[in-house]
Amino acid sequence: MKPSLRPKFLVFLGILVWSLVIAGSAAAQQPLTIAIPTDPDSFDPHRSVAAATGEIAFNIYEGLVKAGPDGSIQPALSSQWDISDDGLTYTFQLRHAYFHDGSRVTSSDVVFSLNRLRDPDISQRAGEYGVIESVTGLDGAVTIQLQRPHGPFLASLAEVAAAVIPEDAENLAQEPVGTGPYTFVEWRPNQEVRLQRFEDHWADVSPHFSVVSFAIVPDDNAAILSLKSGQIDIIPRLDPSLAHQVLDDRSLQVIPGPMNLVQLMALNNQRPPFDDVRVRQALAKAVDREELIVGAAWGHGTALYSGLSPAMEVYYRVGLEAVHNRDLDAARELLRQAGQERLEFTLDLPAPYQIHVQTGEILAQQLAAIGVRVHLNIIEWGTWLERVYNQRDYEATIVGLAGRLDPHSVLIRYQSDSSRNFFNFNNETYDQLIDDAMQATEDDRVELYQQAQEILAHEAAGIFIMDPEQLAVMRSGLQGWYNYPVYVIDAASLYE
């Protein structure tokens, strides 16, 4: 009688199944790797100014409310809220939630966070929250009293800057502690920011990926090679000029969407010769935006003529292209009137953002047609943030200004006393329009913001260029990607 093969077969089958389980488990533990071009500037939500920080911090921090993919305001640490009829009192009910350090979120933490946010000695955004009169907490609720009605206030609480942090938090710049779906693990400068799924998050659904790695890859070509080789999984915002490298690759998927970003050549309005409106208007009339969109964004963009993107829908002022239609003769005449026929200036270009560098190179050629000589100066992102943005020590630069949920947060950049007004633009009528819009009804806000856009166009506060289209590229099989109208990456929504 032949010996039975059944015991050996069962042993083999058991080993095979266990091997598959181990392999599957190992695959599930592989981090989701997302390529981003620059390091964060600081993870302290009240001190950070870089949009690149916000895209990561969106997964770590939460405020009372948050942005939805459709631009709506959604509950976060507050489950519900009430606004008084006079628009002065906001009352938020807090949900049962925990910080990443294990401590319970209390009303005291919220009061501390919002008071820290509006402290000008700490916060870069204090001026934008100066409308707050007081913040008080009691019995799981927080009440915010405003000095005056402020239409965009709820949207401003959805910003990463309005994140709630523990009252005893320390060294947030390097070791952030929030309440979001992912908790901070480590930051290796110029290499990686690593996050871990937060198992005690208040949401009912836990993120699919247990580990998310944000890999710092300044070069888009290198990012594409890493994507194709499987080293990274997502490039959230591919430079459109490189789209041809991925569009025909069946192992990848490309998801386009509006970026709600204003790319412009910012001019230092207080530094001669740009303190002369005729010089700024001359440059605006010399720009061929369509050529810039084709040359720098491969046709993936919408021409802009003022400080708001059409992604802002009803607030966007149409028809402003007529203010500065391309007219080289008119541009030369304006320079002659200003005594600047031999104008020269330095254009600072942020190295990690190829679309801005390419735009600058083409723009320099366009301005040469009216006798303007542009010296291109490519600088590192950290240098740009410190010298150009913080110190306002520059003549001209090209950059993209990230969109917001409310037009106020975009257009306040040009108000004379705004900490974000690195253009040094100063116009009393504009300042008054922005102040009036904060307290106006919704219909009146639309009219006031459209008037504000007209001033930016006529005064050529900057040379507005385009809203590039956002191209998210990722490996096939990934699902759940959202193109938000704000500059964030929602890693918790992704799955496979």
Rosetta blueprint (number, residue, H / E / L):
1 M L
2 K L
3 P L
4 S L
5 L L
6 R H
7 P H
8 K H
9 F H
10 L H
11 V H
12 F H
13 L H
14 G H
15 I H
16 L H
17 V H
18 W H
19 S H
20 L H
21 V H
22 I H
23 A H
24 G H
25 S H
26 A H
27 A H
28 A H
29 Q L
30 Q L
31 P L
32 L E
33 T E
34 I E
35 A E
36 I E
37 P L
38 T L
39 D L
40 P L
41 D L
42 S L
43 F L
44 D L
45 P L
46 H L
47 R L
48 S L
49 V L
50 A L
51 A H
52 A H
53 T H
54 G H
55 E H
56 I H
57 A H
58 F L
59 N L
60 I L
61 Y L
62 E L
63 G L
64 L L
65 V E
66 K E
67 A E
68 G L
69 P L
70 D L
71 G L
72 S L
73 I E
74 Q E
75 P E
76 A L
77 L L
78 S E
79 S E
80 Q E
81 W E
82 D E
83 I E
84 S L
85 D L
86 D L
87 G L
88 L L
89 T E
90 Y E
91 T E
92 F E
93 Q E
94 L E
95 R L
96 H L
97 A L
98 Y E
99 F L
100 H L
101 D L
102 G L
103 S L
104 R E
105 V L
106 T L
107 S H
108 S H
109 D H
110 V H
111 V H
112 F H
113 S H
114 L H
115 N H
116 R H
117 L H
118 R L
119 D L
120 P L
121 D L
122 I L
123 S L
124 Q L
125 R L
126 A H
127 G H
128 E H
129 Y H
130 G L
131 V L
132 I E
133 E E
134 S E
135 V E
136 T E
137 G E
138 L E
139 D L
140 G L
141 A E
142 V E
143 T E
144 I E
145 Q E
146 L E
147 Q L
148 R L
149 P L
150 H L
151 G L
152 P L
153 F H
154 L H
155 A H
156 S H
157 L L
158 A L
159 E L
160 V H
161 A H
162 A H
163 A L
164 V L
165 I L
166 P L
167 E L
168 D L
169 A L
170 E L
171 N L
172 L L
173 A L
174 Q L
175 E L
176 P L
177 V L
178 G L
179 T L
180 G L
181 P L
182 Y E
183 T E
184 F E
185 V E
186 E E
187 W E
188 R E
189 P L
190 N L
191 Q L
192 E E
193 V E
194 R E
195 L E
196 Q E
197 R E
198 F L
199 E L
200 D L
201 H L
202 W L
203 A L
204 D L
205 V L
206 S L
207 P L
208 H L
209 F L
210 S L
211 V E
212 V E
213 S E
214 F E
215 A E
216 I E
217 V L
218 P L
219 D L
220 D H
221 N H
222 A H
223 A H
224 I H
225 L H
226 S H
227 L H
228 K H
229 S L
230 G L
231 Q L
232 I L
233 D L
234 I E
235 I E
236 P L
237 R L
238 L L
239 D L
240 P H
241 S H
242 L H
243 A H
244 H H
245 Q H
246 V L
247 L L
248 D L
249 D L
250 R L
251 S L
252 L E
253 Q E
254 V E
255 I E
256 P E
257 G E
258 P E
259 M L
260 N L
261 L E
262 V E
263 Q E
264 L E
265 M E
266 A E
267 L E
268 N L
269 N L
270 Q L
271 R L
272 P L
273 P L
274 F L
275 D L
276 D L
277 V H
278 R H
279 V H
280 R H
281 Q H
282 A H
283 L H
284 A H
285 K H
286 A H
287 V L
288 D L
289 R H
290 E H
291 E H
292 L H
293 I H
294 V H
295 G H
296 A H
297 A H
298 W L
299 G L
300 H L
301 G E
302 T E
303 A E
304 L L
305 Y L
306 S L
307 G L
308 L L
309 S L
310 P H
311 A H
312 M H
313 E H
314 V H
315 Y H
316 Y L
317 R L
318 V L
319 G L
320 L H
321 E H
322 A H
323 V L
324 H L
325 N L
326 R L
327 D L
328 L H
329 D H
330 A H
331 A H
332 R H
333 E H
334 L H
335 L H
336 R H
337 Q H
338 A L
339 G L
340 Q L
341 E L
342 R L
343 L L
344 E E
345 F E
346 T E
347 L E
348 D E
349 L E
350 P E
351 A L
352 P L
353 Y L
354 Q H
355 I H
356 H H
357 V H
358 Q H
359 T H
360 G H
361 E H
362 I H
363 L H
364 A H
365 Q H
366 Q H
367 L H
368 A H
369 A L
370 I L
371 G L
372 V L
373 R E
374 V E
375 H E
376 L E
377 N E
378 I E
379 I E
380 E L
381 W H
382 G H
383 T H
384 W H
385 L H
386 E H
387 R H
388 V H
389 Y H
390 N H
391 Q L
392 R L
393 D L
394 Y L
395 E L
396 A E
397 T E
398 I E
399 V E
400 G E
401 L E
402 A E
403 G L
404 R L
405 L L
406 D L
407 P H
408 H H
409 S H
410 V H
411 L H
412 I H
413 R H
414 Y H
415 Q L
416 S L
417 D L
418 S L
419 S L
420 R L
421 N L
422 F L
423 F L
424 N L
425 F L
426 N L
427 N L
428 E H
429 T H
430 Y H
431 D H
432 Q H
433 L H
434 I H
435 D H
436 D H
437 A H
438 M H
439 Q H
440 A L
441 T L
442 E H
443 D H
444 D H
445 R H
446 V H
447 E H
448 L H
449 Y H
450 Q H
451 Q H
452 A H
453 Q H
454 E H
455 I H
456 L H
457 A H
458 H H
459 E H
460 A L
461 A L
462 G E
463 I E
464 F E
465 I E
466 M E
467 D E
468 P E
469 E E
470 Q E
471 L E
472 A E
473 V E
474 M E
475 R E
476 S L
477 G L
478 L L
479 Q E
480 G L
481 W L
482 Y L
483 N L
484 Y L
485 P L
486 V L
487 Y L
488 V L
489 I L
490 D L
491 A H
492 A H
493 S H
494 L L
495 Y E
496 E L
